[in-house]
């Protein structure tokens, strides 16, 4: 190893790279979220119009979710071999192809092509999910939760701005002669291209490849902070906790607009409720990241479960009140955020470097499939026992996460200074 290589692997140098990595990933997440928000916001409308049947409107979101699930593991495996930079860029590039095919499908009025296109768009969401793990590649125990949560927080900007750009995008599309409802995808294309450029040009050195170099340099002083003993039981608990929280969130959130509409709420009220829910999902993620670093990963997961439980009780017993349902949706987003940030952090540090990216991809796959299944089953449960019954039924996942918490506690808390098992 040369003196230059040794200097590059010193803790101070690695910390500087990590700070840069977090900001680059956050910018890419803003652009990716912007593109994804603008794309999906019109998906249901396009699906209904092209298929000619409102019953098929939900298939657009389902196609995106399944596309995310299908790409998550291969994209993580590619990252393991080649690094985060090309992996994230390829995921966004596949999504870019999907966006172009959405416009083509709208032009030729071909519904199967539209579903395939939205499936490819899901690759962009898989890349967006992977960024939170990329933020943890070079992080230490003291900052891993915070760094991961900052990148999650950056999603807020794109998630809020994306749907609000549909109006200007549609006007722009009409000016250049694009098919109806496809104008906003011009904004998506630009955002996707910028995200790809940011990852390829600015994500240097690649955080995952640098982490591999640090671990390989056995005598390097930064190695202890990056390398972790493999704890598969803890990793499986982390995957379960994240997937369970996601399933609870999607199940209740997906049925809330239908429930509020049936109780006389206006579309503007429904929109405000969902916006506040999204704010709960992302806006306070840095708070939960800091809590995960200071209190520990599993205690923060338990905070998330408490918030989810409060949400479900509020939704069940306050189902006839729009205010109560809105409060429940905010709590739902907060519970999801606490669990996802701390669970993703726990998964990363419970996995040795050789297993890390594979398990991260498996977590994203499981999370997506559980979310899709939850959305489908929630409709059946809603028609059977109502919104209040649905809220209580999905509480089983919260109970299971709490009862299985001892399997996650084998990882020492950063602040406690406990030894590894």
N, C-alpha and C positions, 0 to 999 in steps of 0.2 A: 504494500500500500504506500503510495507517495505521500509526501507531506501535505500536498493540496487535498488529496482524498481524505486524509485523517482530519484535516481542519474542517472539511465539509460535513463530517460526521460528528463533530463535537456538539454538545447539547445546545450551546448558544446559537450555532449555525442552524441546527435543526429547528429550534424554536422560531427563528426568523423565517425559515421556509414555511413552517406551519402557519404563522400569521398571514403570510402572503397567500397560502393555499386556501385558507378560510375565506378571505376576501374574494379571491377568484371564483371559488365555488359559489359564494353568495351571489355574485353578479351573474354567473351562469344560471343559477336557480331563479333569479328574478326574470331573466329572459325566457328560460324554459317554462316557468309558471305563467308568464304573460302569453306565450304561444299556446300553452295547453288550455288556459282559461278561455281565450278567444275561440279556440277550436271547439271545445266541448260544449260551450254555452249554447251553440246553435245546432248541436248534433241531433237532439231530439226533434227539433223543428224540421231539419232536413230529412231525417228518417221518415217522419210522418208524411211529408210532402211527396217524397220520391216513391215511397211504398204505396201511398194512397190510403193508408189506414193508420189512425192514431194509435191503434193497439201495438204497432211496431215501433213506436217512438222511443221506447226504452231500450231497444236493441243497440242503439248507437253507443250508449254508455256501457252496455254489457260487452260490446265488441272491444271498446277501449280497455276495459278491465281485463278481459281475457287476453288481449294483446300484451298488456303489461305483464301478466302472469307467464305467458309463453316466452317472453324475452328475458325475464329477470335472471334466470339461472344461466343461460348461455352468455348473457352480457357480463355477469359476475365471473364466469369461467374465463372469458376473454380478458377481463381486467386482471385476473390472477396471472395470466401468461404475459400480457403486453403492457399492463399498467392502466391507471384510471383515465389518463388523457385520451388515448384512442378509444377506450371503451365508451366514455361519455359522449365523445364526438360521433361515434358510429350510432349509438342509440338515438341521438338527435337527428342524424342524417336519415335513418330509417323512418323516423317520424315525419321528416320533411317530405320524403317520398309519399307517405300516407296523406299528407295535407294536399299535395298536388293531385293525388288520385281522388280525394274528396271533391275537388273542383271538377275533375273530369266526370266523375259519377253524376254530379249534379247537372252537368251539361248534357250528358247522354241519357239521364233519367234511368240509371241502372242501379237498382237497390242492392243486389249482391256485391257489386263492386264497391258501393258505399260502405258496406259492412267490412269488407276486406281493408279498405282504406282506413277506417277507424281502428281496426286491429293493428295496423302499422303505426298509427298515431300513438298507440299504447306503448310503443318502444321509447318514445320521448318521456312518458311518465316513469318507465322503468329506469331511465337514466336519471331523472329527477330524484327518484328514491335512492339511487346509488350514491348521490352526492353527499348524503348525510354520513354514510360510511366512509367516504373518501375524506371527510373532514376529521375522522377519528384515526386515520392511518398513522399519523405522526404525533398524535396527542399523547400527553401523559395522564396518569391517574388524576392529577389535580385539575386538569382542564378539559378532559375528554368530553364530559357531558356538556359543558359550556360551548365548546367549539362545534360540536354536533348540532346543538340547539340553535346556534346563530344561523347556520345554513338552513335549518328547518324554518326559522323565522323569516328568512328572505322570501320564502314561498308566499308570504302574506301579500307582498307588493304585487306580484303577478296575478295571484288569485283574485285580488280586488280590482286591479286595473283591467285585466283581460276581458271579462264580460262587458265592462263599460266602454270598450272600444268597438263594440259591434256596430254602433250607429255610424261613427265616422268611417269605419271600414266598409260598411255597406254603401255609403255614398261614394267612396273611392272606387269600389268595385263597379258601380253603375257608370261612373265616368269613363272607365276603361272597357266597358262592355262585357263584364263577367256575368255568369249565370246568377239568377236571384239567390240571395242569402249566402253567397260565397265571397262577397267582398271582404269581410273581416279576415279571411284566410290570407290576404295579401300581407296584413300585419303579422300574421303567424309565420309566414315564410321569412320575412325580414328578421323577426325575433329568433327563429330557429337558426338562420345563417349566422347571426351575430353570436349566438350561444356556441355554435360549433367553432367559430373563429376564436372566441375567448378561451375555450378549452384547449384548442390546439396551440395557440400562440402563448398563452399566459400560464398554463398549468405546468410550469417547468421550475425545478425538477419534478418529475412525477412523484406524488406523495407515496403511492404504494411501492413503486420500485425503489425509492429511497429507503422506505421502511425495511424492505428486503435486504438492502445493503447494510443497514444498521444491524439487523439481526445476524447477518452473516459475519460481521466484524466482531467476533466474540470478545475482543478486548476493549471494544469501544465503550466509553462511559455512558453513551446514550442508549446502549442496548437494553439495559434493565428497565428503562422507562417505556420502551416500545414492545419488546418481546414479552409474551405471557405464557404461562403453563396452560395446557389444554384442559378444559373442564367441560366435557360434553353434556353432562347433566344440567349444569348451570346454563349452558347455551340453549339447550332444548327448552328450558323454562322461559328464557328470554324470548325465544321464538313464539312460544305459546302465549305469553303475556301480551306481546305486540299484536298477534293475530286475533286474540280474543277481544282486546279493546277495539280493534278495527271492526270486527264483526258486530259488536254492540253498537258502535257509532253509526255504521252504515245502515244497520237494520232500522234503527229509530229515526235517523235523519231522512232516509229515503221515503218513509211513510208520513213524515210530518206535513209536507205540503198537501198531501191528499186529505189527511185528517183535518187540517185547518180549513181547507176549502169546503169540506163537508159541514164545518161548523160556522160557515158564513164569513170567514176572514177574506179580506181583499187580497189581490195579487201583490199589492205594494207591501202589505203587512207580512205576507208569506216571504217576499223577497228580503225584507228587513230581518226576519227571523233567521233565515238561512245565512245572511251576511254576518249577523252577530255570531252565529254558530261557527262560521269559517274563521272569524276573528278569534274566537276562543280556541280553535285548533292551533293557530300559528302565532298569534301576537305575543303570548306570554311564554313561548317555548324557551327563551333564554333564562327565564326565572326557574323553570323546571330543570334546565341544564345545570344551573348553579346549585340548586338543591340536590341534584344527583351527585355532584362533586363533593358537596359538604356533608350531606346527611347519609349518602350512600345510594346505590342503584335500587335495591329492593325496597327500602323505605319510601323512595319517591314513587316507585310503582304502586305501593300501597296507598300513597296520597292520591294517585290517579284512580285507583279502585274506589276510594272514598268519594271522589268527585263523581265518578260514574254512577255509584249507588245513589248518591243524592239526586243526580239527574233523573234516574229511572223512577225513584219514588215521587219526585216532583211531577214528572210527566204522567205517572199513573193516577195519582190522586188529584192532580190539577188539570186533567185532560180537557175539561170543559172551559178552561180559562186560557185565552190567548197569551196573556202575560205569563202565566205559569209555564206554558209550553215553551215560550221564548226563553225563560230563565232555565228551563230544563235543557234546552238546546245549547245554551252557552256553557252550562256545567258539563254537558256531554263533550263539547269540544275541548274544554280544559282537561277533563279526565283522559281523553284520547291523547292530548299533547303530553301530559305528564308521563303516561305509560309508554308512549312511543319513543320519546327522547331517552328516558332512563332505560327502557328495555333494549333499545338499539345500542346504547352505551354498554350495557351489561353483556350483550351478545358479542360485541367486539372484543372486550377484554377477557371474556371467558374462552376465546378461541385462539389457539396457537396460530402463528402466521400461515402455516400450511393449510389450515382449515378455515381461515377467517372469511375469505371472499366466497367460498362455496356456501358456507352457512348464511352469509349475508344475502346471497341470491336466493337461497331456500326460504329465508325469512320473508323476502319480498314476494316470492311466489305464494307462500302460504297465506300471507296477509291479503294478497289480491284475490285468491280463490275463496277465502273465508268471507271477504267483503262481498264478492259476487253472489255467493251462496246465501249470505245473510239478507241481501236485498231481495232475492227471489223468494226466500221462505217468509220474509217479513210480510209480503203481500198476502200470503195465505193465512198467516197468523192474524193479521189485521182483520181480514174478513171473517175469521172464526171467533176471536175473543176480543176484538177491538183494540184501540190504541193503548189504553191503560193496561190491558192484558199483555199486549206485546212488550211494553216496557218492563213489566215484571218477569215475563218469560225469559228475556235475554239476560236478566240478572243472574242466571245460572252461570254464565261465563265469568262474571265478576266474582261470584262465590268460589268458583274453581281456581281462579287466579290467586285469590287470597289463601285458600287451603293449600295450594302447591308452593307457596312462597318459601318454605324451608329448602326446597330444591335449588332456589336461587341464592340463598344466603351462604353457600359454600365459598363464594367469592368474597374476599375481605373488603371492607369498606375503606376507601382511600384515606379518610380522616382518622380511622381507628388505628391504623398502623399494624393491623393483624398480619400474621404470617400466612402465606399461601398454604392450602391443605396439601 
